[in-house]
Amino acid sequence: MQYFAKNYDVIVIGAGHAGIEAALAAARLGVSVGVFTINMDWVGNMPCNPSIGGTSKGHLVREIDALGGEMGKAADANTLQSRILNLGKGPAVHSLRAQIDRRRYSEYMKHTLETQSGLELVQAEITGIRRLETGEWELTTRLEAIHRAKAVILATGTFLGGRIYVGDVSYEGGPDGMFPATELSKSLRALGLSLRRFKTGTPSRVNRRSIDFSRLEKQEGDKKTIPFSFDTEFRIENKLPCHMTYTNAETKRIILENLHRSPLYSGKIDGVGPRYCPSIEDKIVRFSEKERHQLFIEPCGEYTEEMYLQGMSSSLPEDVQLAFLRTIPGLENVQVMRTAYAIEYDCLDPLSLYATLEFKDFPGLFGAGQFNGSSGYEEAAAQGLIAGINAAKYVQNKKQLVLDRASSYIGTLIDDLVTKGCSDPYRMMTSRSEYRLILRQDNADLRLTEIGYEVGLVGEEKHERLLRKKELIKKELKRLESTGLAPSDELNSVLVSRGTAAMTTGCRLIDLIRRPQLDYEALKPFDKTRPDYPDSVFEQVEIEVKYEGYIKRQLAQAQEMRRLESRELPETLVYSEITGLRLEAQEKLDRVKPKNLGQASRISGVSPADISVLLIYLKTKML
């Protein structure tokens, strides 16, 4: 028999990476929050890879931290190995990646939720959702408890209508052997949400003692480690190495001979998989000319023997998986502890959402994470943070937060989803941003901490540190402009050894640092007035000096984009009545209902000529 349990301001369905950030953000902004999860022991679980960050994803984590989120702090507290990727390239694509102790990360996040004021963590499966005439949302649990809230955030991950595939075997299930959320999926469809099927996969986990490490390439962490969080003051220690090996012709033969047993190729899986993270069988087929494929063997934790096979996701039968794994150097006698699988799940077409992540047709209902069609822990956490902020603002009847593309990768991620949509699981990449030189991971605090402070998630201490850092950067730039070095044999020796011209007259420090071959470290022995500032200050100054022209160009582009963003488009606009708009543009604009000209210009199928028509229409009809 049903019974009424409790009222909340905000209810979050799901306690994965999106749900955690959403719940913490909303509670920290002063509203009452209930977080519902199918199994409380799997809060913040990492059902796929045991790592956080990576190319562009490291940017997202640092942005989450700058805004007042939790992921960066949790990652720093549970790091096994830390590395900066792409150091051989420019600073725009430098990305922090850390191997994480997955069980300790989960415990950290669970305890953070448990101790957060204004937040209640509840183990219960939500099976029904409906909107009352009062505008409130009513949710029903499997045990027939009724909870009500002014706003609801759907952060269901891959649980919604989840189905597992391993060869010919298929059954309803969630990730890591969990229950799926089947009834909630039915209820959302009954509510009128348009759901579709995506799929993802995860590799095998194998026992460390069954691996021959003498046949593998060792991969150590960086000697100088950098934290994700701008608040982290302790040193990040590298505790465990990773290793690397390769598939071969025999691996390829076994996979191709058993391709008919893969549900990906037999037609059993309907869901669309991630384009940028294919299964090993998909890689073998798509890149048939390649003789071998790289895989990384990564630790899942400090106190477990489980090792994760990065790059080897598969939905082939268990016996085939074991056979092809044992052809790989170092894995000849491998013991599989968890079999690789594919999971198919329900998710949303994100074109149904505003940039606030609130549904266009359902006030007070928000979506976040893989439910919105994205993939990845970091993408999920970023959306969860914004959904949590905006759900709280919705309840408080305050202005909601929208980050534009020139402010952050988070803004780019959400704008891509709600403006362009996605036909397969969306993954963040640096190439998706047209402003990547000004959206670096190293300056996330300079870009976003002020916004986090204004929103209410960043405290006074962190804000004061930011203001102090900005002041030191300004002072250091001024010092470089006013300080010169005289030529000397010692200095010229360094210049020539670095491949740059020797000095014949005095030269300002700022002009020396502009030289591509030089940096602060090379000039340190000769710079007698160098102040005792944090390394992060010198890092910012050096990048600003070296890339000054490019940065100014991108800032000008961002200013032009924001000019278009300032030209709002009324929701009541009937695009089919605007003379000069092509039919495709009319249909796309009617579907997306862009908020402004900038968003309209990024809709697939809307041309620059269509934007000109809209601009003229606004000037003549809506003055």
Salt bridges, closest charged atoms under 4 A:
ASP9 OD1 - LYS150 NZ 3.37
GLU63 OE2 - ARG447 NH1 2.85
ASP65 OD1 - LYS73 NZ 3.60
ASP65 OD2 - LYS462 NZ 3.44
GLU70 OE1 - ARG28 NH2 2.85
GLU114 OE2 - LYS110 NZ 2.51
GLU120 OE2 - LYS6 NZ 2.44
GLU125 OE1 - ARG142 NE 3.23
GLU138 OE2 - ARG130 NE 2.99
GLU138 OE1 - ARG148 NH2 2.89
ASP168 OD1 - LYS268 NZ 3.49
ASP176 OD2 - ARG102 NH2 2.84
ASP176 OD1 - ARG205 NH2 3.93
ASP176 OD1 - ARG338 NH1 3.43
GLU183 OE2 - LYS186 NZ 3.34
GLU220 OE2 - LYS218 NZ 3.39
ASP231 OD2 - LYS73 NZ 3.38
ASP231 OD2 - LYS462 NZ 3.42
ASP231 OD1 - ARG465 NH2 2.26
GLU237 OE2 - ARG235 NE 3.71
GLU250 OE2 - ARG253 NH2 2.52
GLU257 OE1 - ARG253 NH1 2.77
ASP282 OD2 - ARG286 NH1 3.39
GLU298 OE2 - ARG97 NH2 3.20
GLU302 OE1 - LYS239 NZ 3.62
GLU305 OE1 - ARG208 NE 3.17
GLU306 OE1 - ARG338 NE 2.74
ASP319 OD2 - ARG261 NH1 3.21
GLU332 OE2 - ARG215 NH1 2.16
GLU344 OE1 - ARG197 NH2 3.24
ASP346 OD2 - ARG189 NH1 3.03
ASP346 OD1 - ARG197 NH1 2.87
ASP349 OD2 - ARG591 NH2 2.44
GLU378 OE1 - LYS57 NZ 3.43
GLU379 OE1 - LYS57 NZ 2.85
ASP404 OD2 - ARG562 NE 2.77
ASP415 OD2 - ARG405 NH1 2.83
ASP415 OD2 - ARG602 NE 2.56
ASP416 OD1 - ARG405 NH1 2.77
ASP416 OD1 - LYS420 NZ 3.38
ASP424 OD2 - ARG275 NH2 2.61
GLU434 OE1 - ARG405 NH2 3.11
ASP442 OD2 - ARG440 NE 3.05
ASP445 OD2 - LYS469 NZ 2.82
GLU450 OE2 - HIS463 NE2 2.81
GLU450 OE1 - LYS470 NZ 3.98
GLU461 OE2 - ARG465 NH1 3.62
GLU476 OE1 - ARG479 NE 2.88
ASP511 OD2 - ARG508 NE 3.12
ASP511 OD1 - ARG514 NH1 2.85
ASP519 OD2 - ARG498 NH1 3.72
ASP527 OD2 - ARG479 NH2 2.87
ASP535 OD2 - LYS224 NZ 3.36
GLU548 OE1 - ARG514 NH2 3.18
GLU548 OE2 - LYS552 NZ 3.30
GLU560 OE2 - ARG563 NH2 2.72
GLU565 OE2 - ARG602 NH1 2.86
GLU571 OE2 - LYS595 NZ 3.38
GLU584 OE1 - ARG582 NH1 3.56
GLU584 OE2 - LYS588 NZ 3.43
ASP590 OD1 - LYS593 NZ 3.66
ASP610 OD2 - ARG582 NH2 2.73
